[in-house]
């Protein structure tokens, strides 16, 4: 039974053997290693049987050494079915067009589902996706990667804390998490404002509490700048009245700016190299089958001395199945290398600029760098080492809880 099933796949034929005692011919076939089945005698001098398509040549050779005549009466199996199908050009063309149409429709975005966010944010996300070209009817291969789309949404929709994108077939599932704005406590507990670092007070704005320092005062970390204990005000009242006076505790609030100082060390090489994209770029498209890539667009390779390549792979789908074929997009961008030899003075200027940028990242955008001074400089192994002393103006306020009774 198994060999019959195999023969349906590979194809088999029914032959009629005509001659005296035709069954002997099938015996000769069996003796020669030719598989024969379903042998039956239809007439006294005619016998029919099935043989595999691949054995026809051997059967013809065997018949040439006998006096029997052979006729092929029936053909069955996939090879004959495919052959008959290929002869019908209209049907074949319709089948190919249908497969291509389904393949095309399977790689188009048909729906975008957004979950996890309120209706107003969902509408805002939908508008942003429209601007990115992500909507029903978009060719999936033309879209950015989910990681890039996520970052764009987080940048353009500030209400989003997190967003995840997952593609299933022809649908984009987008799940977002809204930012929860935690309002500051309307009535914070009693507190003092203390110095977070040493410095000289330059500006003071106190909206609540009793100031304990003045402009141009030098303070150390932990010194009380504004007290939340209202009875600390100096008065001309006598001691007896002070004891009877009720002490009020408030949440001290205000902004106090001071001049602070930092010592920064930085190293700058005298010989530096950098790379820069020129803006010239070309795209090439391939069909990928395993490790094999077939170019389908952009056959000419640009003649760039140096280039940077970004490769994006998108699997091709057929209905809900992912085919072992992928569309590969390669973006080739031209870049140039620039070598720079700095003098000592140029390296010092570059080092000062680098130190300022690093300090701004550390202190935040509100801090203002007032001045810088080179304390020490040296050249070692092609590098300039700098020790800088930088003066900064920044807010030094830090809160300190105040317990009643302190």
Secondary structure as UniProt FT lines:
FT   HELIX           2..10
FT   STRAND          12..18
FT   TURN            20..22
FT   HELIX           23..31
FT   TURN            32..33
FT   STRAND          36..43
FT   TURN            44..45
FT   STRAND          46..52
FT   HELIX           53..55
FT   HELIX           56..63
FT   TURN            64..65
FT   STRAND          69..76
FT   HELIX           78..87
FT   HELIX           89..105
FT   TURN            106..107
FT   STRAND          108..109
FT   STRAND          111..115
FT   HELIX           119..132
FT   TURN            136..137
FT   STRAND          138..139
FT   HELIX           140..142
FT   HELIX           146..156
FT   TURN            158..159
FT   STRAND          160..168
FT   TURN            169..170
FT   STRAND          171..178
FT   TURN            186..187
FT   STRAND          191..195
FT   STRAND          199..208
FT   STRAND          210..211
FT   TURN            215..216
FT   STRAND          218..219
FT   TURN            221..222
FT   STRAND          224..227
FT   HELIX           230..232
FT   HELIX           239..244
FT   STRAND          253..269
FT   STRAND          271..289
FT   TURN            290..291
FT   STRAND          292..297
FT   STRAND          307..318
FT   TURN            319..320
FT   STRAND          321..341
FT   HELIX           344..363
FT   TURN            365..366
FT   STRAND          368..380
FT   TURN            381..382
FT   STRAND          383..395
FT   STRAND          397..401
FT   TURN            404..405
//
